[in-house]
Structure formats: structure tokens, C-alpha cells
């Protein structure tokens, strides 16, 4: 899936706007979410570092994965370094992410090898089950399923005998 984040800074209105788009149809991006941030709060987060900026950008409506958030934070920091009104698009394709190593340098593990353990099964030895406990449960009045009351009521005079010919 392709995604695009459009980041716009409006210094006159003192706000930063991030719009999230995703590919709904082939080569068609649809707006999923738009968040507006106070410029002063974002500048303070930029001064505290990338982790603080990522935390400031994430919200209940827009919570990009770590790899996306890292690149979005870089773009936001770049906008505030230039101190001008500008717009930046940050584009992602999930296919690219499959080969990317995370920033901590550890490789991404998609599958693990499982050791097989052999189990000896004696086919001549029947499996014994504790059926006494099952019988007790079936006799327990509280555990029995009860049929819901029927919403349909049939009057005795409306009953039809299926064996009669019309």
C-alpha cells in the first residue's frame, strides 16, 4: 500500500498541518486524516529532539509506524529549520519497508525456525477419557442451555394436519 503525508507550515496562522493519504484504488490517494498542531508546541518538541517531536506528532487519529514517524519528524524539523511557509510530501510504499533495517541496527525477523520434537504414540493403547466429569456437567441444571421463548404463537384452531389432502 502506498501512503503519503503532506506537511504544511503556515507561519501566519501559527499552525502546522499534517495530512495522511493512502492508496484506496490503484494510483488513487484518498485523504484519511488531517491533524493541526500549534507551531509553538512543535518548535518546542523540535528543540527537545526527534523522540519528543514524534510523540508530539502522534495522536489518536494519526499514529504512523516508527519508520514512517522517523521520516515525518525529519521533514517537520527541516521545515522549522528554514523558518518559512512551505509544504513537503513524504511518500511511503510498504514494499520498500520489507527490506529496510530498523534504526537500532537489528535485522527484522519475519519467521523463526522451530525445532521439531518427536512424540511416540502407541496406537494400541486407547486414550482414556474422564467421562464422569462430563456427565456431571450435563446433569447440572444451571449449565443447561435453555431455549429462548418463542416469539410466534400458534392458535390451536389454526393448526394444520399435514396428512390431509386439500
CORGIBEL-V559332 format. One record per run of one state. SS is the DSSP state (@ for helix, = for strand, . for the rest). FROM is the first residue (numbers start at 0). TO is the last residue. If there is no record, write none. Layout:
ss: [SS/SS]
from: [FROM/FROM]
to: [TO/TO]
This chain:
ss: [./=/./=/./=/@/./@/./@/./=/@/./@/./@/./@/.]
from: [0/1/10/14/25/27/38/48/49/57/65/82/86/93/97/130/139/140/143/155/158]
to: [0/9/13/24/26/37/47/48/56/64/81/85/92/96/129/138/139/142/154/157/165]
